[in-house]
């Protein structure tokens, strides 16, 4: 018991040291000791406490993942907002085999692709192979089993279309005109202060 506690403390101290160097070098703010430094992070990425980020994850610029979430085998675009207790691309059992148990080998998953400026709310689950378009919103507790169109809001179990995010295409046209998702924070703030967006 004591040895286990000492190992845990040592691991936490070691990982904190490694992450502080990583954060300085990559302009990120990774707080979770469970976030892999082998994953690919864009600039300004924030990963909160106790969130698991596996090696095969790519997270775009200025995106953040709140506490106690789990991301594997997925790509997130820029400016994504991932809430707490979100599961993205968890391994699934193959129920079409004789046994659903993974006795026949490792469970495999299809990659999840998430666009830019996607908001995934508290306790949502995104299943394997799903593509979520730019600007989409996933409601709290939703289980997303199929693709989500850009700028739509979905929710429920399984997730279903609720409504469009914007009432008309005016904001979408501005996003495209100024290529918002590929600008840095300062440029977006300047556009907003000038009244252009």
C-alpha positions as CSV (number, residue, x, y, z in Angstrom):
1,X,0.0,0.0,0.0
2,X,2.8,2.4,1.0
3,X,4.9,1.4,-2.0
4,X,1.9,2.0,-4.4
5,X,1.3,5.4,-2.9
6,X,5.0,6.3,-3.3
7,X,4.9,5.2,-6.9
8,X,1.8,7.3,-7.6
9,X,3.4,10.4,-6.1
10,X,6.6,9.8,-8.0
11,X,4.7,9.4,-11.3
12,X,2.7,12.6,-10.6
13,X,5.8,14.6,-9.9
14,X,7.6,13.1,-13.0
15,X,4.7,13.8,-15.3
16,X,4.2,17.3,-14.0
17,X,7.9,18.0,-14.7
18,X,7.6,16.5,-18.2
19,X,4.4,18.4,-19.0
20,X,5.8,21.8,-17.8
21,X,8.7,21.4,-20.3
22,X,6.3,20.2,-23.0
23,X,4.0,23.1,-22.5
24,X,6.8,25.6,-22.7
25,X,8.1,24.1,-25.9
26,X,4.7,23.6,-27.6
27,X,2.8,26.7,-26.4
28,X,0.1,24.4,-24.8
29,X,-1.4,24.2,-21.3
30,X,-1.7,20.5,-20.6
31,X,-2.6,19.8,-16.9
32,X,-3.5,16.1,-17.0
33,X,-0.9,13.5,-16.2
34,X,-2.9,11.1,-18.4
35,X,-2.4,13.2,-21.6
36,X,0.1,11.6,-23.9
37,X,3.0,13.8,-25.0
38,X,3.0,11.7,-28.2
39,X,-0.4,13.0,-29.3
40,X,-0.3,16.0,-31.7
41,X,-1.3,19.4,-30.1
42,X,-1.8,22.7,-31.9
43,X,-0.8,26.0,-30.2
44,X,-2.9,27.3,-27.3
45,X,-4.4,23.8,-26.6
46,X,-5.7,23.3,-23.0
47,X,-6.2,19.8,-21.5
48,X,-7.7,19.9,-18.0
49,X,-7.1,17.6,-15.1
50,X,-7.7,13.8,-15.3
51,X,-8.4,13.8,-19.0
52,X,-7.0,10.9,-21.0
53,X,-5.5,11.8,-24.3
54,X,-4.1,8.7,-26.2
55,X,-1.1,8.7,-28.5
56,X,-3.3,8.6,-31.7
57,X,-5.1,11.9,-31.1
58,X,-4.6,15.2,-33.0
59,X,-6.0,18.4,-31.5
60,X,-6.1,21.7,-33.4
61,X,-5.1,25.2,-32.4
62,X,-6.9,26.8,-29.4
63,X,-9.1,23.8,-28.7
64,X,-9.6,22.7,-25.2
65,X,-10.8,19.5,-23.4
66,X,-12.3,19.9,-19.9
67,X,-11.7,17.6,-17.0
68,X,-12.2,13.8,-16.9
69,X,-12.8,13.3,-20.5
70,X,-11.4,10.5,-22.7
71,X,-10.2,10.9,-26.3
72,X,-8.7,8.3,-28.6
73,X,-8.3,7.7,-32.3
74,X,-9.7,11.1,-33.2
75,X,-8.8,14.4,-34.9
76,X,-10.2,17.7,-33.6
77,X,-10.1,20.9,-35.6
78,X,-9.3,24.4,-34.3
79,X,-11.3,26.2,-31.6
80,X,-13.2,23.1,-30.4
81,X,-14.8,23.2,-27.0
82,X,-15.0,19.7,-25.4
83,X,-16.7,19.6,-22.0
84,X,-16.1,17.4,-19.0
85,X,-16.8,13.6,-19.0
86,X,-16.9,13.4,-22.8
87,X,-15.9,10.1,-24.5
88,X,-14.7,10.3,-28.0
89,X,-14.1,7.1,-30.0
90,X,-14.1,4.5,-27.2
91,X,-13.3,1.0,-28.3
92,X,-16.4,-1.0,-29.2
93,X,-17.1,-4.7,-28.9
94,X,-17.7,-6.5,-32.2
95,X,-21.2,-7.9,-31.7
96,X,-21.4,-9.5,-35.2
97,X,-18.8,-12.1,-34.2
98,X,-19.6,-15.4,-32.5
99,X,-18.4,-13.9,-29.2
100,X,-18.7,-10.2,-28.4
101,X,-15.8,-10.7,-26.0
102,X,-12.4,-9.4,-27.4
103,X,-10.8,-12.9,-27.0
104,X,-10.0,-12.9,-30.8
105,X,-7.8,-9.9,-30.5
106,X,-7.7,-6.2,-30.0
107,X,-10.9,-4.3,-30.5
108,X,-10.4,-1.9,-33.5
109,X,-12.0,1.5,-34.0
110,X,-12.6,3.8,-37.0
111,X,-11.2,7.3,-36.5
112,X,-13.5,10.1,-35.5
113,X,-13.1,13.4,-37.4
114,X,-14.3,16.6,-35.7
115,X,-14.3,19.9,-37.6
116,X,-13.5,23.4,-36.3
117,X,-15.5,25.2,-33.6
118,X,-17.4,22.1,-32.5
119,X,-18.9,22.3,-29.1
120,X,-19.4,18.9,-27.4
121,X,-21.3,19.3,-24.2
122,X,-21.1,17.5,-20.8
123,X,-21.2,13.7,-20.7
124,X,-21.6,13.2,-24.5
125,X,-20.2,10.1,-26.2
126,X,-19.0,10.1,-29.8
127,X,-18.8,6.6,-31.3
128,X,-16.3,5.4,-33.8
129,X,-16.2,6.5,-37.4
130,X,-18.4,9.6,-36.8
131,X,-17.6,12.8,-38.7
132,X,-18.8,16.0,-37.1
133,X,-18.9,19.1,-39.3
134,X,-17.6,22.6,-38.6
135,X,-19.6,24.6,-36.1
136,X,-21.8,21.8,-34.9
137,X,-23.1,21.5,-31.3
138,X,-23.5,18.2,-29.5
139,X,-26.0,18.4,-26.6
140,X,-25.3,17.2,-23.0
141,X,-25.6,13.4,-22.6
142,X,-25.9,12.8,-26.3
143,X,-24.7,9.6,-27.9
144,X,-23.6,10.3,-31.4
145,X,-23.7,7.3,-33.6
146,X,-23.7,8.9,-37.1
147,X,-22.3,11.9,-38.9
148,X,-23.4,15.4,-37.9
149,X,-23.8,18.1,-40.6
150,X,-22.0,21.5,-40.2
151,X,-23.6,24.2,-38.1
152,X,-26.4,21.9,-36.7
153,X,-27.3,21.1,-33.1
154,X,-28.0,17.5,-32.2
155,X,-28.9,15.8,-28.9
156,X,-30.5,12.7,-27.4
157,X,-29.8,9.0,-27.4
158,X,-29.1,8.3,-30.1
159,X,-28.4,11.9,-31.2
160,X,-30.9,13.4,-33.6
161,X,-31.1,16.7,-35.4
162,X,-32.6,19.5,-33.2
163,X,-32.1,22.7,-35.3
164,X,-29.6,24.7,-37.2
165,X,-27.1,26.7,-35.1
166,X,-27.7,29.9,-37.1
167,X,-31.1,31.2,-38.4
168,X,-29.6,32.1,-41.8
169,X,-26.3,31.8,-43.6
170,X,-25.0,35.3,-42.8
171,X,-22.6,34.1,-40.0
172,X,-21.5,31.1,-42.0
173,X,-20.6,33.4,-44.9
174,X,-18.6,35.6,-42.6
175,X,-16.7,32.6,-41.2
176,X,-15.8,31.6,-44.8
177,X,-15.1,35.1,-46.0
178,X,-12.5,35.7,-43.2
179,X,-11.4,32.1,-42.9
180,X,-12.0,32.5,-39.2
181,X,-10.9,28.9,-38.2
182,X,-7.4,29.5,-39.5
183,X,-6.8,32.8,-37.8
184,X,-5.1,33.3,-34.5
185,X,-7.0,34.6,-31.5
186,X,-5.7,38.2,-31.9
187,X,-6.8,38.4,-35.5
188,X,-10.3,37.2,-34.6
189,X,-10.5,39.7,-31.7
190,X,-9.5,42.5,-34.1
191,X,-12.2,41.5,-36.6
192,X,-14.7,41.6,-33.8
193,X,-13.6,44.9,-32.4
194,X,-13.8,46.4,-35.9
195,X,-17.4,45.2,-36.2
196,X,-16.6,42.9,-39.2
197,X,-17.9,39.7,-37.5
